[in-house]
Amino acid sequence: MLICACEFMFWFAPVAYATSDVAVTQQDRVGAMAFYEGSLQLGATDIAMRIQGQRQLLEYSANAAREQLREEFEAQNAHANSARKGGVSLLGGLMIAGGALLMSAGRGSGLAAARDRSGGGDAASHQRNGGEKRAKKASLRDTARSVDVAATAVGAGAVVAGAAVFAVGARRGLGASTLRAVSSVTRSFSTKPMAPAAEAVQRSSSSSSSAAGKNKLDTSAAEHARYELVPPESAARVAPQRDAPKGEALRALDDAALVELIRAGSLPPHSLEAVLGDNLRAVRVRRESLGVGAALEQLPFEHYDYEQVVGACAENVLGYVPVPVGVAGPVLMDGRMVHIPMATTEGCLIASTHRGCKAITESGGATSVLLRDGMTRAPAVRLPSAARAGAMVHWLQQAENIATLRAAFESTTRFGKLLDVKPHIAGRTVYVRFLASTGDAMGMNMISKGVEKALDALQEAFDDAEIMALSGNVCTDKKPSAINWVNGRGKSVVAECVITKDVVRRVLKTTVDDLVELNVSKNLVGSAVAGSVGGFNAHASNIVTAVYLATGQDPAQNVESSNCITLMERDGEDLRVSVTMPSIECATVGGGTQLKPQAAALKLMNCQGASQDEPGSNARAFARSVAVATLAGELSLMSALASGALVKSHMALNRKASK
């Protein structure tokens, strides 16, 4: 029976060991898949929802693990079969060893019987009267000798049989090494295939338990890098970072497939317009890829011409924001009637400006004067020492050297003309402020390109000069600055009119004296107390920004374009009022002015596009209109303040209850 038990154990041990390891591995996979299925229902509470979701990773790992399981399990079955055959040789050796053990046991029993016989003689001498016990011992010794003979015979037979079995196994070329190989394979198989998925389960379990306590996902970068749960409707069912198709193959994909590629990081969303060749579809797919559902429902994107937007006005476009556009006027200025389009969400602003336009027109109109027209750019140039910086300043003050820079500058443009170069020094750094006319364009790109070329010529004269930055903030662009207020930038305009006493009383609902006194107290003294630079006005920025939004100007340039000083004084019984605006930066061509709605607003003002007769005249006319519109806005607001009607008018036009 011992031999049979050993035979069963060693015959089936390879199969049992391998099967147990396979069962453990399958349990790991079942757990991973259960977690994956659960993640389908979890979703995420974080509205930002990073696109590299954990659900994608788990699915990818599980699919790969299933395939690897199938292949390796088949390979293991082959190993197990070999191990089963190898067990023949091992069994033969075991039978030989067992037989030897039985023969040794029989030998030991015989020796024990001999000792009993010798010990029994001594006992007999002490127990002369125990004849009955001696008879029992004799009987036991006879039985032991019989067992010795039987065990020796069986052991010898097992040795012979084992030798035969071992010989059969050896002839088949199989041995115990096969069993060791099977054990090694099964041990490695139980740990290797599911390592990625197991790691994913471990990481995501800790992340999701933390999220449950906070009702939101943990936002640490390490946890969200690859293992974040995302809602089912926005999870990509693709392997992370898979290669995207190209050309026609990419365009042939449906929107859902494109969204998956974006979320997998294989398709940059900013490139959709270029790769798809369909701007509207690009916007639609980009919106879907965000996975924010109803959040964008109220942001329109259809029925819009994106052709003029791409590569000119905006990137990663999701749609457009409709802003209400109204019109003030027309206002009589420089002998012509001009409508003032305004885009704003501030109630009462357009109505107030319209009232000012009415007062100007009924009083005979406004006149405007253009003082300067030139865009600036001031690079920062560093020299080895203050002495060398001073030498550059002197060099830049020579007419022949300015001519050299002008030739280099104007070689880059047909419309740009270099008007002046003025150096400013701070230590060993020189800020070279270039001033150039730029036609009907606002001109930042034009002047920047020309300045780069002029700097090449400057470095030929000063080879130790280092260009620190193309813009050194002495320009100054989109920031408050005294240099723009004093020296101007863009168009410098003054607009003026005389409002009759009757119009002041009838239209503006106030008096001339009240307006003059209020202007001094508010716009002059009040602004001085505040330390204002260029802010000696009531609300010039309101009008400038509204007109800029409607006409496609750069809205950030309202900062310097709103520099304004408003003056009011008595002219007999009437009111003389003026606005001086030294830095109106504007254009009628390029940028947002080419968008159809904004171009329509410029056309309403009779200054859209580039002038074919006199380059730059359309942009100058626009700047004049901005100044006159600002004049109208100043008149109306100051009158409302003087009469105490400001709050009342805003309550009527700017406080409608929302539904």
C-alpha positions as CSV (number, residue, x, y, z in Angstrom):
1,M,0.0,0.0,0.0
2,L,2.9,2.3,0.7
3,I,4.2,1.8,-2.8
4,C,0.7,2.4,-4.3
5,A,0.4,5.7,-2.3
6,C,3.8,6.9,-3.4
7,E,3.0,6.0,-7.0
8,F,-0.3,7.9,-6.9
9,M,1.3,11.0,-5.3
10,F,4.2,11.2,-7.7
11,W,2.3,10.2,-10.7
12,F,-0.3,13.0,-10.3
13,A,1.7,15.6,-8.4
14,P,2.8,17.6,-11.6
15,V,-0.8,17.9,-12.8
16,A,-2.2,18.8,-9.3
17,Y,0.5,21.4,-8.7
18,A,0.1,23.0,-12.1
19,T,-3.7,23.0,-11.8
20,S,-3.6,24.8,-8.4
21,D,-1.4,27.5,-9.8
22,V,-3.7,28.0,-12.8
23,A,-6.6,28.3,-10.4
24,V,-4.8,31.1,-8.5
25,T,-4.0,32.9,-11.7
26,Q,-7.6,32.7,-12.9
27,Q,-8.8,34.0,-9.6
28,D,-6.6,37.1,-10.0
29,R,-8.0,37.7,-13.4
30,V,-11.6,37.2,-12.2
31,G,-10.9,39.8,-9.5
32,A,-9.5,42.2,-12.0
33,M,-12.4,41.8,-14.4
34,A,-14.9,42.2,-11.6
35,F,-13.2,45.5,-10.7
36,Y,-13.3,46.5,-14.3
37,E,-17.0,45.8,-14.6
38,G,-17.6,47.7,-11.4
39,S,-15.7,50.7,-12.8
40,L,-18.2,50.8,-15.7
41,Q,-20.9,51.7,-13.2
42,L,-18.9,54.0,-10.9
43,G,-18.2,57.0,-13.2
44,A,-16.4,60.0,-11.8
45,T,-17.6,63.0,-9.9
46,D,-14.8,65.3,-11.1
47,I,-16.1,67.5,-14.0
48,A,-12.6,67.9,-15.3
49,M,-12.4,64.1,-16.1
50,R,-8.9,63.5,-17.3
51,I,-9.1,61.5,-20.5
52,Q,-6.5,58.8,-19.6
53,G,-9.1,56.7,-17.7
54,Q,-8.5,53.7,-15.6
55,R,-11.3,51.8,-17.2
56,Q,-9.4,51.8,-20.5
57,L,-6.3,50.5,-18.8
58,L,-8.1,47.7,-17.0
59,E,-9.9,46.6,-20.1
60,Y,-6.7,46.6,-22.1
61,S,-4.8,44.7,-19.4
62,A,-7.6,42.2,-19.0
63,N,-7.8,41.5,-22.7
64,A,-4.1,41.0,-22.9
65,A,-4.1,38.8,-19.8
66,R,-6.9,36.5,-21.3
67,E,-4.9,35.9,-24.4
68,Q,-1.7,35.3,-22.5
69,L,-3.6,32.9,-20.2
70,R,-4.8,30.9,-23.1
71,E,-1.3,30.6,-24.7
72,E,0.6,29.9,-21.5
73,F,-2.0,27.4,-20.2
74,E,-1.7,25.4,-23.4
75,A,2.0,25.5,-23.0
76,Q,1.7,24.3,-19.4
77,N,-0.6,21.4,-20.4
78,A,2.2,20.3,-22.7
79,H,4.7,20.5,-19.8
80,A,2.3,18.7,-17.5
81,N,2.0,15.8,-20.0
82,S,5.8,15.6,-20.2
83,A,6.0,15.7,-16.5
84,R,3.5,12.8,-16.3
85,K,5.7,10.7,-18.6
86,G,8.8,11.8,-16.6
87,G,7.1,10.5,-13.5
88,V,7.6,6.9,-14.9
89,S,11.3,7.2,-14.4
90,L,10.9,8.9,-11.0
91,L,8.4,6.1,-10.0
92,G,10.9,3.5,-10.9
93,G,13.6,5.1,-8.8
94,L,11.1,5.4,-5.9
95,M,10.2,1.7,-6.2
96,I,13.9,0.8,-5.9
97,A,14.3,3.0,-2.9
98,G,11.1,1.6,-1.3
99,G,12.3,-2.0,-1.8
100,A,15.6,-1.2,-0.2
101,L,13.9,0.3,2.7
102,L,11.7,-2.9,3.2
103,M,14.8,-5.2,3.0
104,S,16.5,-3.0,5.5
105,A,13.4,-3.2,7.8
106,G,13.4,-7.0,7.5
107,R,17.1,-7.1,8.4
108,G,16.4,-4.9,11.4
109,S,13.6,-7.2,12.6
110,G,15.9,-10.2,12.4
111,L,18.5,-8.5,14.6
112,A,15.9,-7.5,17.1
113,A,14.7,-11.1,17.3
114,A,18.3,-12.3,18.0
115,R,18.6,-9.7,20.8
116,D,15.3,-10.9,22.2
117,R,16.6,-14.5,22.2
118,S,19.8,-13.6,24.1
119,G,17.8,-11.3,26.5
120,G,15.3,-14.1,27.0
121,G,18.0,-16.5,28.3
122,D,19.0,-14.0,31.0
123,A,15.3,-13.5,31.9
124,A,14.8,-17.3,32.2
125,S,17.6,-17.5,34.7
126,H,15.7,-15.0,36.9
127,Q,12.3,-16.4,36.3
128,R,12.8,-20.2,36.7
129,N,9.2,-20.6,37.5
130,G,7.8,-18.7,34.5
131,G,7.5,-21.4,32.0
132,E,4.3,-20.1,30.6
133,K,5.8,-16.7,29.7
134,R,8.8,-18.3,28.0
135,A,6.4,-20.2,25.7
136,K,4.7,-16.9,24.6
137,K,8.1,-15.3,23.8
138,A,9.1,-18.3,21.7
139,S,5.9,-18.0,19.7
140,L,6.4,-14.2,19.1
141,R,10.0,-14.8,17.9
142,D,8.8,-17.3,15.3
143,T,6.2,-14.8,14.0
144,A,8.9,-12.1,13.7
145,R,11.1,-14.3,11.7
146,S,8.3,-15.0,9.3
147,V,7.7,-11.2,8.8
148,D,11.4,-10.7,8.2
149,V,11.4,-13.2,5.4
150,A,8.3,-11.8,3.8
151,A,9.5,-8.1,4.0
152,T,12.9,-9.1,2.5
153,A,11.2,-10.9,-0.3
154,V,8.8,-8.0,-1.1
155,G,11.6,-5.5,-0.9
156,A,13.7,-7.5,-3.3
157,G,10.8,-7.7,-5.7
158,A,10.2,-4.0,-5.5
159,V,13.9,-3.3,-6.3
160,V,13.7,-5.5,-9.3
161,A,10.4,-4.0,-10.5
162,G,11.7,-0.5,-9.9
163,A,14.8,-1.1,-11.9
164,A,12.6,-2.3,-14.8
165,V,10.4,0.8,-14.6
166,F,13.3,3.1,-14.4
167,A,14.8,1.5,-17.4
168,V,11.7,2.1,-19.4
169,G,11.6,5.8,-18.4
170,A,15.3,6.2,-19.2
171,R,14.8,4.6,-22.7
172,R,12.2,7.3,-23.4
173,G,14.7,10.0,-22.5
174,L,12.6,11.3,-19.6
175,G,13.7,12.1,-16.1
176,A,13.0,13.9,-12.9
177,S,14.3,17.2,-14.5
178,T,11.0,17.3,-16.4
179,L,9.1,17.5,-13.1
180,R,11.4,20.3,-11.9
181,A,10.8,22.2,-15.1
182,V,7.0,21.9,-14.7
183,S,7.2,23.2,-11.2
184,S,9.3,26.2,-12.3
185,V,6.9,27.0,-15.2
186,T,3.8,26.8,-13.0
187,R,5.4,29.0,-10.3
188,S,6.3,31.7,-12.8
189,F,2.9,31.4,-14.5
190,S,1.1,32.1,-11.3
191,T,2.7,35.6,-10.9
192,K,3.7,36.9,-14.3
193,P,0.7,37.4,-16.6
194,M,-1.5,39.7,-14.5
195,A,1.2,42.0,-13.1
196,P,0.0,45.1,-14.9
197,A,-3.7,44.4,-14.1
198,A,-2.9,43.6,-10.5
199,E,-1.1,46.9,-10.2
200,A,-4.0,48.7,-11.7
201,V,-6.4,47.1,-9.3
202,Q,-4.2,47.9,-6.3
203,R,-3.8,51.5,-7.3
204,S,-7.3,52.1,-8.3
205,S,-8.7,50.5,-5.1
206,S,-6.8,52.9,-2.9
207,S,-7.8,55.9,-5.2
208,S,-11.5,55.0,-5.3
209,S,-11.6,54.4,-1.5
210,S,-10.2,57.9,-1.0
211,A,-12.6,59.4,-3.5
212,A,-15.6,57.8,-1.7
213,G,-14.8,59.7,1.4
214,K,-14.4,63.1,-0.4
215,N,-17.1,62.5,-3.0
216,K,-14.6,63.4,-5.6
217,L,-11.5,61.9,-7.3
218,D,-8.1,62.5,-5.8
219,T,-6.4,65.1,-7.8
220,S,-2.8,64.2,-7.2
221,A,-0.8,64.0,-10.4
222,A,0.6,60.6,-9.7
223,E,-2.7,58.9,-9.2
224,H,-4.3,60.5,-12.2
225,A,-1.5,59.9,-14.6
226,R,-2.8,56.5,-15.8
227,Y,-5.3,55.1,-13.4
228,E,-8.3,57.5,-13.2
229,L,-11.9,56.3,-13.4
230,V,-14.0,58.1,-15.9
231,P,-17.7,58.0,-16.7
232,P,-18.9,55.3,-19.1
233,E,-20.1,57.8,-21.7
234,S,-16.7,59.4,-22.0
235,A,-14.3,56.5,-21.6
236,A,-12.2,55.5,-24.6
237,R,-12.2,51.9,-25.5
238,V,-8.8,51.8,-27.1
239,A,-5.3,51.0,-25.9
240,P,-3.5,54.1,-24.5
241,Q,-1.3,55.9,-27.0
242,R,-2.2,53.8,-30.0
243,D,-1.1,55.2,-33.4
244,A,-3.8,57.1,-35.2
245,P,-4.5,56.5,-38.9
246,K,-3.4,59.1,-41.4
247,G,-4.9,61.1,-44.2
248,E,-8.1,59.6,-45.8
249,A,-8.1,56.7,-43.4
250,L,-8.4,59.2,-40.5
251,R,-11.1,61.3,-42.2
252,A,-13.1,58.1,-42.9
253,L,-13.5,57.4,-39.2
254,D,-16.7,58.3,-37.5
255,D,-16.9,60.9,-34.8
256,A,-16.9,58.4,-31.9
257,A,-13.7,56.8,-33.2
258,L,-12.0,60.2,-33.4
259,V,-13.1,61.0,-29.9
260,E,-11.5,57.8,-28.7
261,L,-8.2,58.7,-30.4
262,I,-8.2,62.1,-28.8
263,R,-8.8,60.6,-25.3
264,A,-6.1,58.0,-25.9
265,G,-3.7,60.8,-26.6
266,S,-3.1,59.7,-30.2
267,L,-4.8,62.6,-31.9
268,P,-4.0,66.2,-30.8
269,P,-7.3,68.1,-30.5
270,H,-5.8,71.3,-31.8
271,S,-4.9,69.6,-35.1
272,L,-8.5,68.5,-36.0
273,E,-9.2,71.3,-38.5
274,A,-6.0,70.5,-40.4
275,V,-6.3,66.7,-40.4
276,L,-10.1,66.5,-41.0
277,G,-10.4,69.3,-43.6
278,D,-13.8,70.1,-42.1
279,N,-13.9,73.0,-39.6
280,L,-17.4,72.4,-38.4
281,R,-16.8,68.7,-37.8
282,A,-13.5,69.5,-36.0
283,V,-15.4,71.8,-33.6
284,R,-18.1,69.1,-33.0
285,V,-15.6,66.3,-32.3
286,R,-13.6,68.6,-30.0
287,R,-16.7,69.4,-28.0
288,E,-17.6,65.7,-27.7
289,S,-14.1,64.7,-26.6
290,L,-14.4,66.9,-23.5
291,G,-17.1,64.6,-22.3
292,V,-18.9,67.3,-20.3
293,G,-22.3,66.5,-21.7
294,A,-24.9,69.3,-21.1
295,A,-22.4,71.8,-20.0
296,L,-21.9,73.0,-23.6
297,E,-25.5,72.8,-24.7
298,Q,-26.0,76.6,-24.5
299,L,-22.7,77.4,-26.3
300,P,-23.6,77.5,-30.0
301,F,-21.2,76.2,-32.7
302,E,-23.3,75.7,-35.8
303,H,-24.1,78.2,-38.5
304,Y,-20.8,79.9,-38.2
305,D,-18.0,80.4,-40.7
306,Y,-14.8,79.1,-39.1
307,E,-12.7,79.5,-42.2
308,Q,-11.6,83.0,-41.1
309,V,-11.0,81.8,-37.5
310,V,-8.6,79.0,-38.1
311,G,-5.0,80.1,-38.2
312,A,-6.0,83.7,-37.5
313,C,-8.2,84.3,-34.5
314,A,-8.5,81.3,-32.2
315,E,-7.4,77.7,-31.5
316,N,-9.1,74.7,-30.0
317,V,-12.4,76.3,-30.9
318,L,-15.6,75.0,-29.2
319,G,-18.0,77.5,-30.6
320,Y,-18.8,81.2,-30.3
321,V,-20.2,83.5,-27.7
322,P,-23.0,85.7,-29.0
323,V,-22.8,89.2,-27.5
324,P,-25.7,91.6,-28.1
325,V,-24.8,94.4,-30.6
326,G,-26.6,97.7,-30.6
327,V,-26.1,101.0,-32.4
328,A,-25.7,104.5,-31.1
329,G,-26.4,107.5,-33.3
330,P,-25.9,108.3,-36.1
331,V,-23.7,111.1,-34.9
332,L,-22.7,114.1,-37.1
333,M,-18.9,114.3,-37.1
334,D,-16.6,116.0,-39.6
335,G,-19.5,116.8,-41.8
336,R,-20.8,113.2,-42.1
337,M,-23.2,111.0,-40.3
338,V,-21.7,107.9,-38.6
339,H,-23.4,105.0,-36.9
340,I,-21.6,103.6,-33.8
341,P,-22.0,99.8,-33.4
342,M,-21.5,98.6,-29.8
343,A,-21.3,95.1,-28.4
344,T,-22.0,94.9,-24.7
345,T,-23.8,93.2,-21.9
346,E,-24.1,96.4,-19.8
347,G,-27.6,97.7,-19.9
348,C,-28.0,101.4,-20.4
349,L,-24.6,101.9,-22.0
350,I,-25.8,102.1,-25.6
351,A,-28.8,104.2,-24.6
352,S,-26.6,106.6,-22.8
353,T,-24.2,106.9,-25.7
354,H,-27.1,107.3,-28.1
355,R,-28.3,110.3,-26.1
356,G,-24.9,111.9,-26.3
357,C,-24.8,111.4,-30.1
358,K,-28.2,113.1,-30.3
359,A,-26.9,116.1,-28.2
360,I,-23.8,116.4,-30.5
361,T,-25.8,116.1,-33.7
362,E,-28.5,118.6,-32.6
363,S,-25.8,121.1,-31.7
364,G,-24.1,121.0,-35.1
365,G,-21.8,118.0,-34.9
366,A,-18.3,117.3,-33.7
367,T,-14.9,117.8,-35.2
368,S,-11.9,115.5,-34.8
369,V,-8.2,116.1,-35.2
370,L,-5.6,113.3,-35.8
371,L,-2.3,114.3,-34.2
372,R,-0.1,111.2,-34.6
373,D,-0.3,107.8,-36.3
374,G,2.3,105.2,-35.5
375,M,2.7,101.9,-33.8
376,T,5.7,101.3,-31.5
377,R,7.9,98.4,-30.6
378,A,10.8,98.7,-28.1
379,P,13.3,95.8,-27.9
380,A,15.6,95.5,-24.9
381,V,19.3,95.5,-26.0
382,R,22.0,94.8,-23.4
383,L,25.6,95.9,-23.8
384,P,28.7,94.8,-21.8
385,S,28.8,98.1,-19.9
386,A,27.0,101.4,-19.3
387,A,29.6,103.1,-21.4
388,R,28.9,100.9,-24.4
389,A,25.1,101.5,-23.8
390,G,25.7,105.2,-23.9
391,A,27.7,104.8,-27.1
392,M,24.7,103.1,-28.7
393,V,22.4,105.9,-27.5
394,H,24.6,108.4,-29.3
395,W,24.8,106.3,-32.4
396,L,21.0,106.1,-32.5
397,Q,20.8,109.9,-32.5
398,Q,22.6,110.2,-35.8
399,A,20.5,110.7,-38.9
400,E,22.6,108.5,-41.1
401,N,22.4,105.6,-38.7
402,I,18.6,106.0,-38.5
403,A,18.6,105.8,-42.3
404,T,20.5,102.5,-42.1
405,L,17.9,101.1,-39.7
406,R,15.0,102.4,-41.9
407,A,16.3,100.7,-45.0
408,A,16.5,97.4,-43.1
409,F,13.1,97.8,-41.5
410,E,11.2,98.8,-44.7
411,S,12.8,95.8,-46.6
412,T,10.3,93.6,-44.8
413,T,7.0,95.4,-45.7
414,R,5.2,97.3,-48.4
415,F,3.0,99.4,-46.1
416,G,5.1,99.9,-43.0
417,K,7.2,103.1,-42.8
418,L,9.8,103.7,-40.1
419,L,9.1,107.2,-38.7
420,D,11.3,107.5,-35.7
421,V,13.7,105.7,-33.4
422,K,14.1,106.9,-29.8
423,P,16.5,105.2,-27.3
424,H,15.9,105.0,-23.6
425,I,18.7,103.8,-21.3
426,A,18.7,102.0,-17.9
427,G,22.1,101.0,-16.7
428,R,23.7,99.0,-19.5
429,T,20.4,98.2,-21.2
430,V,19.1,100.3,-24.1
431,Y,15.4,100.2,-25.0
432,V,15.1,101.2,-28.6
433,R,11.6,102.5,-29.3
434,F,10.8,102.1,-33.0
435,L,7.8,104.1,-34.3
436,A,6.2,103.1,-37.7
437,S,3.1,103.7,-39.7
438,T,1.3,100.5,-40.5
439,G,-1.5,101.5,-43.0
440,D,-4.9,100.2,-42.1
441,A,-3.5,97.4,-40.0
442,M,-3.0,97.7,-36.3
443,G,0.5,96.7,-37.1
444,M,2.0,94.7,-34.3
445,N,3.1,91.8,-36.6
446,M,4.3,94.2,-39.3
447,I,6.4,96.3,-36.9
448,S,7.8,93.3,-35.1
449,K,9.0,91.8,-38.3
450,G,10.6,95.1,-39.4
451,V,12.3,95.6,-36.0
452,E,13.9,92.2,-36.1
453,K,15.6,93.1,-39.4
454,A,16.6,96.5,-38.0
455,L,18.2,94.9,-35.0
456,D,20.4,92.8,-37.4
457,A,21.7,96.1,-38.8
458,L,22.2,97.4,-35.3
459,Q,24.2,94.4,-34.2
460,E,26.5,94.9,-37.2
461,A,27.5,98.3,-35.6
462,F,27.5,96.8,-32.1
463,D,28.6,93.2,-32.3
464,D,28.8,93.0,-28.5
465,A,25.1,93.8,-28.2
466,E,22.7,91.1,-26.9
467,I,19.0,91.2,-27.8
468,M,17.2,90.4,-24.6
469,A,13.7,90.6,-25.9
470,L,11.9,91.9,-28.9
471,S,9.6,93.7,-26.5
472,G,11.1,95.4,-23.5
473,N,7.8,96.9,-22.2
474,V,8.7,100.4,-23.3
475,C,6.4,99.9,-26.3
476,T,4.0,99.8,-24.2
477,D,1.4,97.2,-25.3
478,K,-1.7,96.3,-23.2
479,K,-0.4,97.8,-20.0
480,P,-1.0,101.3,-18.4
481,S,2.0,103.5,-19.0
482,A,3.0,107.1,-18.9
483,I,5.0,106.8,-22.1
484,N,1.8,106.0,-24.1
485,W,0.0,108.8,-22.3
486,V,2.7,111.4,-23.1
487,N,4.2,110.2,-26.4
488,G,1.2,108.4,-27.8
489,R,0.8,105.0,-29.5
490,G,-1.4,104.1,-32.5
491,K,-3.6,107.0,-33.3
492,S,-3.6,110.2,-31.3
493,V,-7.0,112.0,-31.7
494,V,-8.8,115.0,-30.2
495,A,-12.6,115.2,-30.6
496,E,-14.5,118.4,-29.7
497,C,-18.0,119.9,-29.9
498,V,-20.0,122.8,-28.6
499,I,-23.3,121.8,-27.0
500,T,-25.9,124.6,-26.9
501,K,-27.5,125.7,-23.7
502,D,-30.9,124.6,-25.0
503,V,-29.7,121.0,-25.8
504,V,-28.0,120.7,-22.4
505,R,-31.3,121.6,-20.7
506,R,-33.6,119.7,-23.1
507,V,-31.6,116.5,-24.0
508,L,-29.1,116.2,-21.2
509,K,-31.4,117.4,-18.5
510,T,-28.8,119.5,-16.7
511,T,-27.1,122.9,-16.8
512,V,-23.8,124.1,-18.3
513,D,-22.4,125.3,-15.0
514,D,-23.2,122.0,-13.2
515,L,-21.4,120.0,-15.9
516,V,-18.3,122.3,-15.8
517,E,-18.1,122.1,-12.0
518,L,-18.6,118.4,-11.9
519,N,-16.0,117.7,-14.5
520,V,-13.4,119.6,-12.5
521,S,-14.2,117.8,-9.3
522,K,-14.5,114.3,-10.8
523,N,-12.5,113.9,-13.9
524,L,-9.6,116.3,-13.0
525,V,-9.2,116.5,-9.3
526,G,-10.7,113.2,-8.4
527,S,-8.5,111.3,-10.9
528,A,-5.4,113.2,-9.7
529,V,-6.1,112.2,-6.1
530,A,-6.4,108.6,-7.3
531,G,-2.9,109.0,-9.0
532,S,-4.5,108.0,-12.3
533,V,-2.4,107.8,-15.5
534,G,-4.5,108.5,-18.6
535,G,-7.7,108.1,-16.6
536,F,-9.0,111.7,-16.4
537,N,-12.4,110.8,-17.7
538,A,-15.8,109.4,-16.7
539,H,-15.9,106.1,-18.5
540,A,-14.0,106.2,-21.8
541,S,-13.2,102.5,-21.5
542,N,-16.9,101.6,-21.6
543,I,-17.3,103.0,-25.1
544,V,-13.9,101.9,-26.4
545,T,-14.4,98.3,-25.3
546,A,-18.0,98.1,-26.7
547,V,-16.9,99.5,-30.1
548,Y,-13.8,97.2,-30.1
549,L,-15.9,94.1,-29.5
550,A,-18.3,94.9,-32.2
551,T,-15.7,95.6,-34.8
552,G,-13.1,92.9,-34.2
553,Q,-10.4,94.9,-32.6
554,D,-8.1,93.4,-30.0
555,P,-10.1,93.9,-26.8
556,A,-7.1,93.8,-24.6
557,Q,-5.8,97.0,-26.2
558,N,-8.6,98.9,-24.6
559,V,-6.1,99.4,-21.8
560,E,-4.0,102.0,-23.6
561,S,-6.8,103.0,-26.1
562,S,-8.9,104.2,-23.3
563,N,-6.4,106.8,-22.2
564,C,-8.4,110.0,-22.2
565,I,-8.8,113.4,-20.6
566,T,-12.2,115.0,-20.8
567,L,-12.4,118.8,-20.6
568,M,-15.6,120.9,-20.2
569,E,-15.8,124.7,-20.1
570,R,-18.3,127.5,-20.7
571,D,-18.4,128.9,-24.2
572,G,-20.6,131.9,-23.7
573,E,-23.9,130.3,-22.6
574,D,-23.0,127.0,-24.2
575,L,-20.8,124.1,-23.2
576,R,-17.5,123.3,-25.0
577,V,-16.4,119.7,-24.4
578,S,-13.5,117.7,-25.7
579,V,-11.8,114.4,-25.3
580,T,-8.1,113.9,-26.0
581,M,-7.1,110.3,-26.6
582,P,-3.3,109.8,-27.4
583,S,-3.2,106.1,-27.9
584,I,-6.1,104.6,-29.9
585,E,-4.8,101.3,-31.3
586,C,-7.1,100.0,-34.0
587,A,-7.4,98.5,-37.5
588,T,-9.8,97.9,-40.3
589,V,-8.0,95.0,-41.8
590,G,-6.5,91.8,-40.3
591,G,-7.2,89.9,-37.1
592,G,-10.8,89.9,-35.9
593,T,-11.8,92.6,-38.4
594,Q,-12.0,90.0,-41.2
595,L,-14.7,88.0,-39.4
596,K,-18.0,88.5,-41.2
597,P,-20.1,89.9,-38.3
598,Q,-17.3,92.3,-37.3
599,A,-16.6,93.3,-40.9
600,A,-20.3,94.1,-41.2
601,A,-20.0,96.4,-38.2
602,L,-17.0,98.2,-39.8
603,K,-19.0,98.5,-43.0
604,L,-21.8,100.2,-41.0
605,M,-19.2,102.8,-40.1
606,N,-18.0,103.2,-43.7
607,C,-14.4,102.2,-42.9
608,Q,-14.2,98.4,-43.5
609,G,-11.1,96.9,-45.0
610,A,-8.0,98.5,-46.5
611,S,-8.3,101.8,-48.3
612,Q,-7.3,101.5,-52.0
613,D,-7.0,105.2,-52.5
614,E,-5.1,106.2,-49.4
615,P,-3.6,103.4,-47.3
616,G,-4.3,103.9,-43.6
617,S,-7.2,106.3,-44.1
618,N,-9.9,103.8,-43.1
619,A,-8.1,103.0,-39.8
620,R,-7.7,106.7,-39.1
621,A,-11.4,107.3,-39.8
622,F,-12.3,104.5,-37.4
623,A,-10.1,106.1,-34.7
624,R,-11.8,109.4,-35.1
625,S,-15.2,107.7,-34.8
626,V,-14.1,106.0,-31.6
627,A,-13.1,109.4,-30.2
628,V,-16.4,111.0,-31.1
629,A,-18.3,108.1,-29.6
630,T,-16.3,108.5,-26.4
631,L,-17.2,112.2,-26.4
632,A,-20.9,111.3,-26.6
633,G,-20.6,108.8,-23.8
634,E,-18.8,111.3,-21.6
635,L,-21.5,113.9,-22.2
636,S,-24.3,111.6,-21.3
637,L,-22.9,110.0,-18.2
638,M,-21.7,113.3,-16.7
639,S,-25.1,114.8,-17.3
640,A,-26.7,111.8,-15.6
641,L,-24.4,112.3,-12.6
642,A,-25.1,116.1,-12.5
643,S,-28.8,115.6,-12.6
644,G,-28.9,112.7,-10.2
645,A,-30.5,110.5,-12.8
646,L,-27.8,107.8,-13.0
647,V,-29.3,105.3,-10.5
648,K,-32.8,105.8,-11.8
649,S,-31.8,105.1,-15.4
650,H,-29.8,102.0,-14.4
651,M,-32.7,100.7,-12.4
652,A,-34.9,101.1,-15.5
653,L,-32.5,99.6,-18.1
654,N,-30.0,97.5,-16.3
655,R,-31.9,95.6,-13.6
656,K,-34.5,93.5,-15.4
657,A,-35.3,90.4,-13.4
658,S,-33.9,87.2,-15.0
659,K,-36.4,84.4,-15.7
